[in-house]
Amino acid sequence: MNSENLPKIEEKKGLSRRNFLINTSKYAIGAAVGISALELLNGSQAHAETKQVQYTWPYPYITLDPEVARLNAHTLYWGGKDCCAGVFGGISQSLSTGIGAPWTEFPIEVMLFGRGGGVSWGSLCGAINGGAALISLTVAKDPSVALINELWGWYTTQNLPTDAANAATYTVQNYTGTLPQNVSGSPLCHQSVSQWCLVANKKVSDVERKERCARIAGDIAAKTVEILNAYYASTFVGTFADPSTNASCLSCHGSASTANNVMTHMECVSCHSDGTFHTKVEEISGNSDGYELDNAYPNPFNSSTTIKFSIPTNERVRLEIYDIKGKLVSSIIDSDMMNTGTYEFTWNGNNNAGEEVANGIYLAKLTTGNFMKSIRINLLK
């Protein structure tokens, strides 16, 4: 080693030439393996590399309290973690406390991307995204499918926020009233939120809408824990099945068809009520208690037919006529706010432009925030 490359060590009283050479040698060795000279000179123990603890997947899980997860997720939502990271953190925080590593090493902020259906893209609801991520970390790939299907299916068919969510006492209380409920029929944030805003007569920016999503984050965290508890107790039984009304769509577009261009478990009509779905003749979602859509009369008809329905609450209502190919023909009621009661409306066989439509099969579809149903009507002139 060239002397000019040696470290400049301030000579101290009593520092011998022998000690100077020993310390200088330590520096040269340390520099070769990337260890601080000061560490070696001070006699500290040197570590050329940090030993990494390896964690295996799936991560460990213990039985948790769903209601604790509910409250945690709600608090995290209002604490800046929003829906996706709120649900994930609402569960992983309890696992971190009960298990320790590897949960103590996993930042919940990795799930922030899921808020607003993916940074406000309105795609997959962030709450069920966060719940599915937690399931994927704790359950192997193949068995996780049934658990995630159950979670997402539950979300699409339940009145949300649930009664439990509306009754809970939260740490953060930005809004304390009972919130309106609706069935989304879809795992998509845009569909779920927009339909709720129609039902509640609120804007996306309103505190009630934000509280609604905070409570649903709690609902999903609690449901995820229920599913995982059952799975690890070997008592899980899936209850969700694909909507029966999808059969008419998938018979043409599903894997068993020639087209084979659709793969979905969600309700087709939740996205394609604009005229691209085909045949809908039965109730497709929601709680039917108090809701009725009677068969039209006369049916078949040649000049006009009467459509009768009942709703049990004050809410926005759509009554629309579609042709058999799914094209919107007539908007009899267009998202009007209507009071509880029974109503009759007449369709005269004309479209929205006032033109007579051709003979054939048509569908009368009733949609509210909690209910959707279609009936078949036959026009014969």
Steps between C-alpha positions, in 0.01 A plus 500: 500500500629842408550717807308785344187282504524429871237670717601813679476404862555772748794402720396470856711490809630149559419372146791274407621427148392137550141603589493741211591223253243258649222755471603591148483133401151479643396790283641336187312175569181687580516703180532181299170358632312829536515536878530840661851587607371664815319177597823305478716761663255524788505124550134453399391162370485504121235333290576473131131429428170510690335164544149509355219309667308298243121475527303236318169547325217466591548726800379373840148577618322484835131525585398866523198696619305630194369799693850611594593482131189705419593782737867494397415529131257787560763689704768442237267617223459838669868499597610543140523133399163504321316179405758256362786554746239555770359150462840339462640688799188446707580129494879496474537725806331235713721232344805714569400523867408134535775341290779753450723446200446480207195723552707760681717529189221551245404865429127546449575800278573258216120479463440874462477461124158334538316803636207619293505189286867557418603862570146614408472299176179346634600144412517225763370624837801571721338336803467157336839551338657537845309201638607281208863603546487390864348166397767457233774550760359246745354229274660299219403583142247225425289511818508881503276512193189384686568740787545803275194403294299484821621843612436670166170323447383604845590861421295498180184353654474667843333818615802715587591650737360215708279549803802410715702775333227756559468395867871491589663758726810630326808677629477755218153652481484737205140393440291310752162449333361186339599489135283380210583154367516362148594184312770575245463184290861559399850493651581826324548816702335719239182293489479459876563864590293652219197286578526588867523871421176467302328317785627740768472813285859588589811607313827309490666785691244498785608385846216246502645330190844489658356360820311244293829376353664504843221281639520266203877472558407382850242261356753344264771473766253323730379268222857416396582401857183288521600317182861445612394388847270241342765388252763441770240325717417275201137614512493728194219428256459733205150631438550724197398373158517682169176690429254269327400784272847494341416168336332669203805721443766234551319248284616715210814657645630255764766232487257236375388715207641557156579866574677424834579867553365565852634387839316636802330419829334841536143579399499595132222755532691706755720625215293430190161650579575748221384251240764232458351224713250253362224329699402592855177357636545449872617681809874549478603666824392662819258437779155440346307565824235754411611529136272373225503509122188329368457348159379755248139488386385439241792287387531445206366845401443689177454865599600550864579302812497590869800441726436492875761514775537574871786646705523491883714814548543844353771465238607565144340275243567408138247317283636427154409297193770307311480294186615138497849605385536722804455838330323763709165578337305716744574669833162503672647616833851646494650493851209694650468528879179317593316444827408167656205350318358310205507646151370418154650627176395441143730432207347568161759318292692814405870574549653810658469683168125434488532245219315170494723200559481170317320190617702277730613420852593791728621524858359737760769559763445654845810632680534659844795529735412166661317309232513406132255284311386452141190352342441389143227667294387411150388758246269363227342753265 
